[in-house]
Amino acid sequence: MDAPELNERNAMHLCACKIVVGGDPGTVVVREANSNPVPWPDILVLQSLHGEDAIYDIKPIGLTERNTSFMEKQRMASIYGYEEVDAVYAGRSPSMEWFAPGWPVDPTGTGVNKREAERSKAPKVKLFAPEDVEEPV
């Protein structure tokens, strides 16, 4: 059975970015396609944790399947802590942006259906080629 195409109704951006940890410019974590990219809703939480200017060179590099905003909030709370996530996304059904502003949902325009894996239920991911990605946000 073919998995549904990733689009604006069932996906969110995965982003590459750089994170200055603890205000120390000598400690920068680089998150890229091959080093654990960051889902777009997590960017606001990271900015709340580390400071707005501490997250930079943000650029969408792909799409991944998303859950409801409640489930995404739970996922983020398990990573960053409930208080930090609730400060950004308050309530049981918070309003979340799924895509980086100013970027198309799918810059590649390919819209290819992905086949579901036989054994695992890993989230679907669609990465963009570097030439498809413009300037950072």
ROBA-751503 format. One line per field, with one value per atom (N, C-alpha, C): residue number from 1; residue in three letters; chain; atom name; x, y, z. Coordinates in steps of 0.001 Angstrom, whole numbers, plus 500000, padded with zeros to 6 digits. Atoms other than C-alpha are relative to their C-alpha. Example, Ala and Ser with C-alpha at 12.3 -4.5 7.8 and 13.67 -1.06 7.14 Angstrom:
# ROBA-751503
num	[1,1,1,2,2,2];
residuo	[ALA,ALA,ALA,SER,SER,SER];
cadena	[A,A,A,A,A,A];
atomo	[N,CA,C,N,CA,C];
u	[500890,512300,500900,499180,513670,499230];
v	[498810,495500,501200,498810,498940,501090];
w	[500000,507800,500000,499940,507140,500730];
***
This chain:
# ROBA-751503
num	[1,1,1,2,2,2,3,3,3,4,4,4,5,5,5,6,6,6,7,7,7,8,8,8,9,9,9,10,10,10,11,11,11,12,12,12,13,13,13,14,14,14,15,15,15,16,16,16,17,17,17,18,18,18,19,19,19,20,20,20,21,21,21,22,22,22,23,23,23,24,24,24,25,25,25,26,26,26,27,27,27,28,28,28,29,29,29,30,30,30,31,31,31,32,32,32,33,33,33,34,34,34,35,35,35,36,36,36,37,37,37,38,38,38,39,39,39,40,40,40,41,41,41,42,42,42,43,43,43,44,44,44,45,45,45,46,46,46,47,47,47,48,48,48,49,49,49,50,50,50,51,51,51,52,52,52,53,53,53,54,54,54,55,55,55,56,56,56,57,57,57,58,58,58,59,59,59,60,60,60,61,61,61,62,62,62,63,63,63,64,64,64,65,65,65,66,66,66,67,67,67,68,68,68,69,69,69,70,70,70,71,71,71,72,72,72,73,73,73,74,74,74,75,75,75,76,76,76,77,77,77,78,78,78,79,79,79,80,80,80,81,81,81,82,82,82,83,83,83,84,84,84,85,85,85,86,86,86,87,87,87,88,88,88,89,89,89,90,90,90,91,91,91,92,92,92,93,93,93,94,94,94,95,95,95,96,96,96,97,97,97,98,98,98,99,99,99,100,100,100,101,101,101,102,102,102,103,103,103,104,104,104,105,105,105,106,106,106,107,107,107,108,108,108,109,109,109,110,110,110,111,111,111,112,112,112,113,113,113,114,114,114,115,115,115,116,116,116,117,117,117,118,118,118,119,119,119,120,120,120,121,121,121,122,122,122,123,123,123,124,124,124,125,125,125,126,126,126,127,127,127,128,128,128,129,129,129,130,130,130,131,131,131,132,132,132,133,133,133,134,134,134,135,135,135,136,136,136,137,137,137];
residuo	[MET,MET,MET,ASP,ASP,ASP,ALA,ALA,ALA,PRO,PRO,PRO,GLU,GLU,GLU,LEU,LEU,LEU,ASN,ASN,ASN,GLU,GLU,GLU,ARG,ARG,ARG,ASN,ASN,ASN,ALA,ALA,ALA,MET,MET,MET,HIS,HIS,HIS,LEU,LEU,LEU,CYS,CYS,CYS,ALA,ALA,ALA,CYS,CYS,CYS,LYS,LYS,LYS,ILE,ILE,ILE,VAL,VAL,VAL,VAL,VAL,VAL,GLY,GLY,GLY,GLY,GLY,GLY,ASP,ASP,ASP,PRO,PRO,PRO,GLY,GLY,GLY,THR,THR,THR,VAL,VAL,VAL,VAL,VAL,VAL,VAL,VAL,VAL,ARG,ARG,ARG,GLU,GLU,GLU,ALA,ALA,ALA,ASN,ASN,ASN,SER,SER,SER,ASN,ASN,ASN,PRO,PRO,PRO,VAL,VAL,VAL,PRO,PRO,PRO,TRP,TRP,TRP,PRO,PRO,PRO,ASP,ASP,ASP,ILE,ILE,ILE,LEU,LEU,LEU,VAL,VAL,VAL,LEU,LEU,LEU,GLN,GLN,GLN,SER,SER,SER,LEU,LEU,LEU,HIS,HIS,HIS,GLY,GLY,GLY,GLU,GLU,GLU,ASP,ASP,ASP,ALA,ALA,ALA,ILE,ILE,ILE,TYR,TYR,TYR,ASP,ASP,ASP,ILE,ILE,ILE,LYS,LYS,LYS,PRO,PRO,PRO,ILE,ILE,ILE,GLY,GLY,GLY,LEU,LEU,LEU,THR,THR,THR,GLU,GLU,GLU,ARG,ARG,ARG,ASN,ASN,ASN,THR,THR,THR,SER,SER,SER,PHE,PHE,PHE,MET,MET,MET,GLU,GLU,GLU,LYS,LYS,LYS,GLN,GLN,GLN,ARG,ARG,ARG,MET,MET,MET,ALA,ALA,ALA,SER,SER,SER,ILE,ILE,ILE,TYR,TYR,TYR,GLY,GLY,GLY,TYR,TYR,TYR,GLU,GLU,GLU,GLU,GLU,GLU,VAL,VAL,VAL,ASP,ASP,ASP,ALA,ALA,ALA,VAL,VAL,VAL,TYR,TYR,TYR,ALA,ALA,ALA,GLY,GLY,GLY,ARG,ARG,ARG,SER,SER,SER,PRO,PRO,PRO,SER,SER,SER,MET,MET,MET,GLU,GLU,GLU,TRP,TRP,TRP,PHE,PHE,PHE,ALA,ALA,ALA,PRO,PRO,PRO,GLY,GLY,GLY,TRP,TRP,TRP,PRO,PRO,PRO,VAL,VAL,VAL,ASP,ASP,ASP,PRO,PRO,PRO,THR,THR,THR,GLY,GLY,GLY,THR,THR,THR,GLY,GLY,GLY,VAL,VAL,VAL,ASN,ASN,ASN,LYS,LYS,LYS,ARG,ARG,ARG,GLU,GLU,GLU,ALA,ALA,ALA,GLU,GLU,GLU,ARG,ARG,ARG,SER,SER,SER,LYS,LYS,LYS,ALA,ALA,ALA,PRO,PRO,PRO,LYS,LYS,LYS,VAL,VAL,VAL,LYS,LYS,LYS,LEU,LEU,LEU,PHE,PHE,PHE,ALA,ALA,ALA,PRO,PRO,PRO,GLU,GLU,GLU,ASP,ASP,ASP,VAL,VAL,VAL,GLU,GLU,GLU,GLU,GLU,GLU,PRO,PRO,PRO,VAL,VAL,VAL];
cadena	[A,A,A,A,A,A,A,A,A,A,A,A,A,A,A,A,A,A,A,A,A,A,A,A,A,A,A,A,A,A,A,A,A,A,A,A,A,A,A,A,A,A,A,A,A,A,A,A,A,A,A,A,A,A,A,A,A,A,A,A,A,A,A,A,A,A,A,A,A,A,A,A,A,A,A,A,A,A,A,A,A,A,A,A,A,A,A,A,A,A,A,A,A,A,A,A,A,A,A,A,A,A,A,A,A,A,A,A,A,A,A,A,A,A,A,A,A,A,A,A,A,A,A,A,A,A,A,A,A,A,A,A,A,A,A,A,A,A,A,A,A,A,A,A,A,A,A,A,A,A,A,A,A,A,A,A,A,A,A,A,A,A,A,A,A,A,A,A,A,A,A,A,A,A,A,A,A,A,A,A,A,A,A,A,A,A,A,A,A,A,A,A,A,A,A,A,A,A,A,A,A,A,A,A,A,A,A,A,A,A,A,A,A,A,A,A,A,A,A,A,A,A,A,A,A,A,A,A,A,A,A,A,A,A,A,A,A,A,A,A,A,A,A,A,A,A,A,A,A,A,A,A,A,A,A,A,A,A,A,A,A,A,A,A,A,A,A,A,A,A,A,A,A,A,A,A,A,A,A,A,A,A,A,A,A,A,A,A,A,A,A,A,A,A,A,A,A,A,A,A,A,A,A,A,A,A,A,A,A,A,A,A,A,A,A,A,A,A,A,A,A,A,A,A,A,A,A,A,A,A,A,A,A,A,A,A,A,A,A,A,A,A,A,A,A,A,A,A,A,A,A,A,A,A,A,A,A,A,A,A,A,A,A,A,A,A,A,A,A,A,A,A,A,A,A,A,A,A,A,A,A,A,A,A,A,A,A,A,A,A,A,A,A,A,A,A,A,A,A,A,A,A,A,A,A,A,A,A,A,A,A];
atomo	[N,CA,C,N,CA,C,N,CA,C,N,CA,C,N,CA,C,N,CA,C,N,CA,C,N,CA,C,N,CA,C,N,CA,C,N,CA,C,N,CA,C,N,CA,C,N,CA,C,N,CA,C,N,CA,C,N,CA,C,N,CA,C,N,CA,C,N,CA,C,N,CA,C,N,CA,C,N,CA,C,N,CA,C,N,CA,C,N,CA,C,N,CA,C,N,CA,C,N,CA,C,N,CA,C,N,CA,C,N,CA,C,N,CA,C,N,CA,C,N,CA,C,N,CA,C,N,CA,C,N,CA,C,N,CA,C,N,CA,C,N,CA,C,N,CA,C,N,CA,C,N,CA,C,N,CA,C,N,CA,C,N,CA,C,N,CA,C,N,CA,C,N,CA,C,N,CA,C,N,CA,C,N,CA,C,N,CA,C,N,CA,C,N,CA,C,N,CA,C,N,CA,C,N,CA,C,N,CA,C,N,CA,C,N,CA,C,N,CA,C,N,CA,C,N,CA,C,N,CA,C,N,CA,C,N,CA,C,N,CA,C,N,CA,C,N,CA,C,N,CA,C,N,CA,C,N,CA,C,N,CA,C,N,CA,C,N,CA,C,N,CA,C,N,CA,C,N,CA,C,N,CA,C,N,CA,C,N,CA,C,N,CA,C,N,CA,C,N,CA,C,N,CA,C,N,CA,C,N,CA,C,N,CA,C,N,CA,C,N,CA,C,N,CA,C,N,CA,C,N,CA,C,N,CA,C,N,CA,C,N,CA,C,N,CA,C,N,CA,C,N,CA,C,N,CA,C,N,CA,C,N,CA,C,N,CA,C,N,CA,C,N,CA,C,N,CA,C,N,CA,C,N,CA,C,N,CA,C,N,CA,C,N,CA,C,N,CA,C,N,CA,C,N,CA,C,N,CA,C,N,CA,C,N,CA,C,N,CA,C,N,CA,C,N,CA,C,N,CA,C,N,CA,C,N,CA,C,N,CA,C,N,CA,C,N,CA,C,N,CA,C,N,CA,C,N,CA,C,N,CA,C,N,CA,C,N,CA,C,N,CA,C,N,CA,C,N,CA,C];
u	[500836,500000,500881,499216,501336,499628,500217,501776,499535,500452,500095,501164,498998,502071,500117,499792,503627,499628,500446,501896,499621,500310,500569,498982,500995,497840,500565,499517,500030,501506,498544,503642,500430,499380,505966,501427,498622,509333,500968,498812,512542,501025,499093,515191,501426,498602,518934,500166,499751,520184,501265,498883,522988,499476,500498,522402,501181,498996,524619,499489,500453,524392,500495,499660,524297,500625,499456,525239,501484,498573,528767,500209,499835,529627,500997,499061,532348,499351,500720,529733,498799,501054,527656,499664,500484,525565,499439,500462,525029,499032,501014,521831,499716,500185,521728,499267,500713,520116,500630,499320,522741,500323,499719,522935,498766,501214,519395,499364,500650,517468,498874,500963,514997,498638,501334,511217,499704,500262,509945,499372,500572,507738,501019,498969,510835,500857,499155,512600,499593,500454,510424,500362,499634,511078,501507,498551,514830,500343,499764,514682,499635,500381,512902,501060,498983,515536,501342,498641,518705,500079,500028,517623,499715,500425,516145,501178,498846,519513,500937,499116,521127,499695,500359,519328,500094,499791,520547,500279,499852,521089,498908,501131,517645,499532,500520,516604,499323,500690,514035,500790,499255,515729,499173,500826,512852,498657,501314,509422,499988,500230,508406,498537,501388,505071,499773,500304,503372,498783,501153,500887,499118,500813,498237,500873,499220,499438,500164,499900,498714,501113,498974,500894,501394,498709,503662,500467,499642,503548,500531,499516,503925,501398,498688,506858,501066,499034,508597,500221,499865,507874,500922,499115,509673,501463,498633,512737,500464,499593,512774,499443,500646,510602,498655,501364,506911,499892,500137,507314,500489,499431,509504,499091,500876,507184,498666,501276,504027,500113,499795,505516,499873,500074,505660,498662,501239,502664,499045,500888,500095,498706,501299,496969,500093,500053,495845,500015,500010,495407,500629,499352,497999,500041,499848,498210,501487,498605,501437,500143,499632,503081,500780,499342,504201,501095,499058,506232,500670,499248,508927,499379,500594,507444,500894,499264,508452,500576,499503,509317,498821,501074,507197,499913,500171,505784,501004,499067,507840,500801,499210,510597,500430,499589,511490,498895,501125,507996,499807,500098,508406,498730,501233,505522,499923,499953,506565,499404,500528,504620,501115,499012,506713,499353,500497,506298,500263,499872,505723,500983,499027,508519,499273,500610,507735,500040,499835,509085,499764,500081,509379,498968,500947,506965,500703,499258,509642,499278,500682,508330,500555,499570,508423,500789,499158,511108,500300,499659,511673,501004,498965,514934,500110,499823,515551,501461,498632,518652,500516,499454,521023,499650,500302,520306,498551,501393,516594,499797,500122,517269,500612,499525,517610,500731,499338,518948,499339,500598,518451,498950,501059,515435,500609];
v	[498816,500000,501248,498764,503419,500943,498993,505985,501293,498744,509349,500945,498994,512134,501003,498974,514564,501350,498702,517926,500894,499031,520926,499479,500536,518805,498946,501098,516047,500042,499948,517261,501286,498786,519816,500047,499839,521236,499379,500343,519677,501064,498886,522359,499687,499953,522622,501323,498759,525198,499851,499978,526193,500558,499632,526504,500352,499584,528518,499555,500589,526589,500833,499303,528482,501364,498667,531821,500016,500096,530579,499842,500092,531384,498925,501076,528721,498625,501276,526021,500076,499953,525644,498576,501299,522589,500209,499914,522097,498850,501017,520269,500073,500066,519231,498711,501187,516540,498720,501214,514015,500032,499912,515186,500460,499772,515129,501372,498712,518010,500271,499545,519998,500237,499671,519972,501481,498573,523521,500415,499545,523690,500034,500023,522892,501265,498810,526035,501047,499005,528332,499591,500478,526165,500182,499806,526213,501473,498564,530007,500441,499677,530199,499510,500577,527967,500724,499503,529443,501481,498617,532924,500044,499913,534053,500063,499851,535020,498804,501160,531745,498915,500960,529793,500760,499250,530902,499065,500766,529778,498935,500926,528186,499886,500191,526649,498637,501272,523982,499124,500925,520912,498783,501146,518462,500051,500144,517325,498719,501212,514819,499951,500184,513393,500651,499375,515261,499344,500454,514351,501200,498868,516519,500941,499045,519638,499505,500549,517920,498949,501047,514934,500587,499344,517200,500689,499354,519132,498965,501073,515863,499538,500418,514847,501006,498960,518180,500046,499979,518050,498882,501100,514694,500324,499606,516359,501208,498715,519911,500268,499768,519631,500683,499501,520402,501512,498566,523894,500858,499233,525132,499951,500153,523762,500705,499360,525003,501520,498546,528505,500496,499624,528530,499574,500573,526321,499679,500161,526844,499286,500641,524732,498580,501401,521245,499871,500043,522088,501289,498746,524775,500208,499656,526573,499950,500144,525592,500320,499840,526685,498759,501227,523656,500263,499691,525440,501341,498756,528118,501080,498912,531470,500393,499553,532579,498875,501153,529059,499220,500853,526880,498723,501243,523744,498966,500954,521607,500704,499276,523594,499156,500846,520576,499880,500119,520421,498596,501352,516680,499294,500621,515476,498514,501431,511832,499213,500881,509174,499125,500852,507227,498661,501307,503493,499800,500271,502455,498852,501039,500389,498740,501275,496696,499745,500370,496312,501142,498928,499655,501040,498910,502532,501330,498756,505233,501112,498903,508689,500197,499730,509540,501301,498820,512060,500236,499627,513895,501126,498980,515818,500730,499184,518635,499980,499890,518804,501398,498687,521679,501097,498966,523474,500467,499620,523562,500961,499202,525467,501362,498641,529226,500481,499388,531601,499584,500314,530862,501030,499117,532336,501034];
w	[500000,500000,500000,500083,499042,501130,498958,501789,499334,500602,501222,499731,500337,499624,501143,498983,502096,499411,500496,501686,501179,498939,503655,501013,499072,505294,500964,499164,506765,500287,499847,506903,500696,499465,508482,499492,500434,507535,500999,499228,508767,499644,500248,509154,500433,499581,509245,500733,499275,511722,500831,499068,514046,501314,498675,517794,500891,499023,520160,501364,498741,523430,501180,498762,526727,499806,500241,525161,499691,500290,524436,498495,501450,520792,499576,500313,520993,500032,499935,521572,499070,501012,518419,499574,500472,517591,498601,501386,513861,499765,500304,512915,498503,501448,509258,499634,500474,507114,500521,499556,508121,501490,498562,511757,500767,499228,513111,499780,500250,511488,501006,498998,513608,499347,500516,512965,500249,499901,512392,501332,498725,515542,501146,498957,517663,499996,500107,516417,501038,499017,518602,501419,498667,521659,500217,499896,520976,500175,499835,520627,501409,498629,523974,500995,499115,525614,499923,500203,524107,499633,500463,522972,498510,501403,519677,499031,500886,518178,500047,499859,519312,498965,501048,516567,498681,501241,513149,498835,501248,509549,499877,500057,509682,498557,501355,506384,499894,500208,505499,499037,500856,504047,499625,500319,503877,500687,499380,504962,500810,499230,507598,500390,499598,508638,501369,498721,511473,500638,499236,514187,500303,499555,515838,500817,499211,517637,501442,498639,520983,500071,500009,520063,499757,500229,518743,501280,498735,522013,500991,499127,523940,499585,500499,521730,500417,499635,522317,501511,498540,526083,500469,499610,526253,499701,500364,524707,500817,499427,526137,501397,498711,529256,499807,500169,529708,500184,499704,531218,498835,501104,528374,498776,501169,525674,500239,499691,527426,499977,500071,527616,498557,501420,523803,499391,500546,522958,501156,498840,525729,499621,500176,526124,499484,500447,525129,498481,501460,521457,499462,500379,520709,498487,501405,517421,499649,500416,515644,498535,501401,512446,499611,500435,510480,498979,501079,507805,500263,499836,507874,499127,500784,506782,498830,501176,503308,499159,500750,502127,499450,500511,499853,500830,499258,501435,499491,500596,499034,498905,500997,497293,498816,501127,495135,498966,500922,493645,499466,500541,493130,500429,499513,495324,499731,500282,494983,501162,498956,496888,500530,499363,499354,500340,499595,499900,501478,498574,503477,500218,499700,505012,500446,499649,505450,501502,498606,509000,500967,499011,510711,499602,500218,511086,500240,499837,511004,499250,500687,510055,498598,501361,506396,499978,500108,505493,498530,501362,502251,500096,499922,501951,498679,501182,499528,499600,500476,497391,500315,499638,498351,498994,500997,495070,500066,499837,495994,501163,498790,499223,499782,500181,499197,501247,498856,501843,501308,498703,505571,500406,499501,507366,500913];
***
